[in-house]
Amino acid sequence: MSFFNPQGIPEWILQNYSRNVANLGDKDEGDSGFDEDLDTLQVYSLITATADKGVYEIHALVQFCTRVWLSTFNDLEQWNRKYLALMAREFPYGGFKNWAKCQQLLPHIESLYVMQLSNDDSVKEWVQVLNYAVRYIQTA
């Protein structure tokens, strides 16, 4: 969550990432673990639920501290690549039927504008996300 825009983080994208990483055969087990993680973050006031169902916010200071903490382990670049891969997988083509999803995700690609790209795969993912975002902006 520390790479998203601090406001308007959709639960569905976090859950998709969690399922993808866990790669669990039992969907209910993965969802249970995800729900527990979200509850823990909320109990410690690291994230808050918004008035919109299934949308969360994270305080910018919490994001900053998390990134600093990751950088102490030299993991920041790895997590940047994972975030880019997630956005490449989840940001849909900007057609009319995908406008709602594009609108939710558009603020979260802002951090990709200045991202340092480390390999050809990252460049391809970066170009794809920004291309889809431009197509959405042009048609919306």
N, C-alpha and C positions, 0 to 999 in steps of 0.2 A: 504494500500500500504506500510505501514511501516514495514511489516513483510516479504515482498518479498526481493529478491536480488535487489539492487538498479537499476540495468540495465536490460533491456530486459523484462519488465513487459508486458505481452500480454493483450490487451484490452478485449479480449473475456472472460478471466477468471474473470476480474473485473466486467464485465457486467453480467456474470452468477451469481456471488455472489450478485450483486445488485438486480437482478430479484428474486433470491431466498429469500433474506431478505425482499424485498418489498412485495412479494407475491401478486402482483397486477394482476387483471383480464385483464386489458388493457395493452397489451405489449407495444404499442406506448407511452403510458403515462409514463411507467417505463423507457423506453429508452430515452425519452425526459428529465426526471429528471437526469438520469445518464449522458447524454451529457452536461447538465448544470453544473453538479458537476465537470466533467472533465475540462470544459471550465474555471470554476472558479479557479481550481487548476493551470491551465496553465497561466491565467491572473496574478496571484500572484507569478508566477515563482516557484511554489512548485514542479511541475512536468514539464517535457519537452517531446515533441513528438520526436521520433527518425526518421532517414531516412527511416526505415522500417515502412510501413503503419500498424497502429494498435498496435504499441509497444511504451511504455513509459519508462522514467527514472525518478527516484526521487533522489535528492541529499542525500548523506549519513547523512549529518548534519540535514536535515529535518526529516529523519527517526529517528535519535537519539532523537531529540527534541520531536517528536511525542510520542515516547516510554516513555520518561521521563514524559511528560504531562499525558499520560495514567496511569503511575505508581502513580502519585499524587492522582488519584481517586481510586486507588487499582483495576484498570480494566485491567492491563497488562496480568494477568493470563487468564482472560476471553477471551481477544482478541487472546492470544496464542492458546487457545482451538478452537476458531472460525477459525483461520488460518489453524490449523491442520485438522479440519473437512472439510474445503474447499479443501485442497490438497488431502485428502482421497477421496473426491467426484469427483475431476476433473483429478487427475493423472491416466491415463489409464494403463491397462495391457500392458506390454512392447512388444507386438507383432508387426510385421512388419507394419501393417496398421496404427499403432499408433505412429510410430517413430517420425514424425514431432511434434506432440503434446508433446511427452515425452522429445524431445530435447529442446523444449521451456521451459518446466517446471522444468527440472532437476536442473538448477542453483538455483531455488527457494526453493528446499527442504533442502538445506544446513543448514539452521537455525534449522531444525528439529532434526539434529544429536545430539544436546546438550540440547534439550528441556526437561524441567522437566515435567514428566507426573503425572497427579493428580488422575486419575481414570482408571478403566478397559476399558472403552470405548476409552479413549485417547490412551491407550496402543494398542488396536486393530487397531485403525486408523493409528497410527504411524508405526506399523508392516506392515500394508497393503501398505502404501505409499513407505516405504523403500524396501519392497519385489518387488513391481512393478518397482521401479527404478533400482534395481539390475538386474531384468530380462531384462530390456531395455539395460542396460550397457553390459550384457553378450551377447546379440544377435546383438547389433549394431556394 
